Amino acid sequence: MSSRKKLIAGNWKMNKTSADGVALARDLVVAIGKQAEVDVVVCPPFTAIESVGKALEGSNVRLGAQNMHHEASGAFTGEVSAPMLRAIFATHVILGHSERRTFFGDTDEFVNKKVLAALKNQLRPIFCVGETLAERESGATLKVVQTQVERGLEGVNRDQAASVIVAYEPVWAIGTGKVATTEQAQEVHAFIRGLLTKLFSEPVAQKVRILYGGSMKPANAPELLAQKDIDGGLIGGAALEARSFVELVTAAAAVK
């Protein structure tokens, strides 16, 4: 059995007003706020982070953001910085999500700057990598993932690496209802752990949690979470409703 504690992180994307977010957070606190078997993080949109954070106070549910800029402050209209997130008690931040890469042009180099800034400010990056459908069909999955991992983690040292959370998200399985087979998911997770071993050492690689981020739902979670190298999930749609998200946490807690 892996010594890595399972982690279920909810990415609310551009959903939930502040009031909606608080209502969902309160439901989660009632249902899973005291359990300690699984680490739980919720990542609301920026307008709801502070109010959701207050609703989570005193519980074991952690607060995360969906993105950040690598600079601490300055003339970057529309952006937020790591110190700003730390000031409202965020502990995690999603970086390099496929939607940021696809729609907003986040490059490996830009994501790398964000990863380094997050670590410098004691924020735990949930660092996302993954291939498109065209890349998968052309047989380039592992090459694409390797490039993203190596470039995204450049400059991260061994001591910092254990704080990084990697999320593998097959882009073709996000919001499409398609899910990578358990074997496909485990193959890439194991490959990523092998890369981390080369970059940082075996002991460090065994500490890093690698999440599956491709349409994990209560129906497929038990099988996915039972895999050796799948340490949890970065959850999109199923994180927007308390019942389904709680079921995923329960599924993670049941893995022995």
Helices and strands as residue ranges (DSSP letters): E 7-11, H 18-32, E 39-43, H 46-56, E 61-65, H 82-87, E 92-95, H 98-104, H 108-120, E 124-129, H 133-137, H 141-152, H 158-161, E 165-168, G 171-173, H 182-200, H 202-207, E 209-212, H 221-225, E 232-235, G 237-239, H 242-254
